[in-house]
C-alpha cells in the first residue's frame, strides 16, 4: 500500500511540477501551499532550480514560497484545532497534556518558527498540528511559519547562487546534524529559561 501511494505521489509530482513551473512565482507559491497542506513536494530542489534559472528574482521566489507555505499550513493546523485534543488525550494523560500546552504557550512563536526553518526530516506537520491543538492564534501562527520558511529558503537561495543547484544535496547531507544541533540549542535555551524562572521565584519568596 505504501509503495502504491509513493508511486501515485511521484506521478502527481511529475505532472504538477512542469505544469506549475510555467506560472513562475505564482506556481512556486502554489507548490509550497500543496506541500504544506497535503501533497509532499520536493520544494528545496524545485526552488533551487528556479532560483538558478532566474537569479535576479530569487527573493521573490522565497517570498512566494514562504507565503504559500504559511497558507497551506492552515489545513493541518485546522485539523489539530478541530479534533486534535481528543487525538492527543488518547495517547497521553490530561496532566501531561496540560504540561505540553503550558510549554508550547510560553514560547509558541519560536516553537513554530524554528521547525519551519529546518529541512527534512524535521516532522514539520506535527508541529503545525500541535499549534492547532494548543490553539495558537492564527495570525502569529502564519507569521511564525512565514518567517521560518523565509529564512530557510533565503539561505538555500544564497547557497544556490554560490554553489549552484547542487546546494540542495549539501543541505540534505547536513540535515540530520543541523536538526540535532538546533534541538540541542533549544533544549539548552529552555533549561536556562527555566532555571532563571526558578531563581526569580525564590527571590520573590525571600
N, C-alpha and C positions, 0 to 999 in steps of 0.2 A: 504494500500500500504506500509506504514511504517513498519507494523508488518511483512508483507511478506518479505521485504528486510532484516529485522532483522533476520528472520528465515534462509534466504539464507546465510547471513554472518556467522551466528552461525554454519551452516552446513559446510561452507567452512573452518572455523577455526578448526572444528573437524577433517577435512581431512588434512589440511595443517600442523597443529601443530605437530601431530605424525610423519608425513612424513618428515618434515624439521628437526625435533629433531634428526633424525638419522644421520644428517650431522654435528652435533656438532657446532663448532664455525662458520662454513660457513652457516649452517642452521639458526643460530641465526641472522647473518648478513642479510640473505635473508628475514627473517621475519621483521626485522627493516626496510628494504627497502620497503617492501609491506605496512607496517604500515604508513610510511611517505608519500608514493606516492598515494596509492589508498585504500587498504583494511585494515580497522581497526583491529588491533591485540592486545590482552592483553599482551603487551610487558613486563610490570613490573612483572606480575605473571609468565610469561614464563622464564624471566631472573632469577627471584628469585629461581625458581625450578631448573634451570640448574646450577646455582652457588652452590646451596645447595648440589647437587649431584656430583659436581666436584669443590670443594672449592679451590684447589691449582691453578686453571687456571682462577679465577674469573676476573682478569684484562684483559685477552684475550677476554673473552665474552663481557666485557664492550667495549673494543676496536672495536670488530667486529660489535656490535650493533650500536655504535656511527658512524662508517664509513658507515654502511648500511643506517642509518637514514639520513646522510648528502647527500648520493647519491639519495635516494628516494625522498628527498625534492626538487630535481631539477624539478620534474614534476609539482607540484603546483606553484613553482617559475617560471617555463617556461610559464605556463598559465597566470600568472599575468603579465609577461613581454610581452607576445604576444598580449593580449587584455584587460588587467586589467584596464588600464587607462580609456578606454571608459566605462567600467563597473562602476567604481567609479564616473566618471563625470555625470552619470545618477542619482546618489544619492546625490552628493554634488556639490556645485558651484565651479567654477575654483579657486576663491580666497582661499577657504578653502582647496581645493586640494593642492595648492601650499604651503600653510602653513604646511599641513601634510607632504609634501615632504621635506620641509626645516627641520622640527623637526626630521624626520627619518634620513636624511643625516648627521646631526650633531653627532648622536650617533648610527649609523646604526649597528655597531658590537654588542654593548650591547643590542640594540633593538631586535636583532635576538638571541643572546646568552641567555639572561635571560628567555624568553619564552621557549627556548629549555631545560632549566634546570628544569622547573616546571612540575609537574604531571598533569593529567586531573583533573578538567575540563578546563584547560587552552586552549583557541582556537588557538592552535599552527599553524594550516594550514592557518589561517587568517593572521598571522604574516609573514608566508612564502610567501603567495600571495602578501602581501604588499611589501615585499622585491623585488619581481619581478616587480611590478608596478612602484616602485620608482628606478628601475634599479640599485640595489645594485650589485656590481661586483661579478662574480660567485665564485672566489676563497675566498674572505672574507666571502661570504655567507656560503659556505660549511665549512669553518674553524669555524665560529661562531656556526653553528649547531653542528658540531663535538665536540667542546669544551663544549657547554652546555649539550649535551647528555652524554658526558663522565663524567662530574661532577655529573649529576643526577644519572647515573647508577652505578658509583663507590660508591656514598653514599648509594644507595639502597643495593648494594652488601655487604658493610661493616655492614649494619643493619642486612642483612640476615645471615651473618657469626656469628653475635652476638645473634640474636633473632630467627633465623630460617625463613622458608618461610612465616611465619605469619607477617613478617615485611611489606609486601605489604599492609595488612589491616591497619597497623599503619600509613603508608604514606597516604593511601586513606582517613583515618579518619581525618587527619590533612591537607588534600589538600586545602580545601577552606580557612582556616585561613592562610596557607602558601602563597597561591596566593594573598590574600588580603594584607598580610604583605609586600610581595615583590613589589606589585603595589604601596603601600603606600610609601615605601622607594624610589622607582623610581620617584614618584611624588615629594617627598621632595628633592631628588637629582637634578631634573630638575629645580625646583624653586630656589634652591641655586645657580645652574649654571647660571640661567637667571639673578638673582639679581647681581651676580658678574660681569656678562657681562655689565649690565646697568651701574654699578658703574665705571667699566673700561672705558666705553664710555663717561661718564660725566667727568672723569679725563682727558681724551684726549681733550675734548672740552675746559676745563679750561686751 
